Amino acid sequence: MRYEIRVSGVLREETRREGFPELESVTVPGQTMLFGDVVDEAHLYGLLRRFQVLGLTVTELRRLPE
């Protein structure tokens, strides 16, 4: 399953690379969009936990069409 996750603010490259190495990212005004494959529900919840630990606000989470 492929997901797109939007977070408030612009992530520093180091934070993105170290915190979410399995995701690609694109910066848009005021937000960072991360996207990539999520293998299962545990992986998804693990990603959400990482966002929480880093103090990031997830503004949108959606599964992309296959």
Beta strands, then each sheet from edge to edge (+ up, - down):
strand 1: 2-8
strand 2: 24-28
strand 3: 31-37
strand 4: 58-63
sheet 1: 2+ 3- 1+ 4-
end
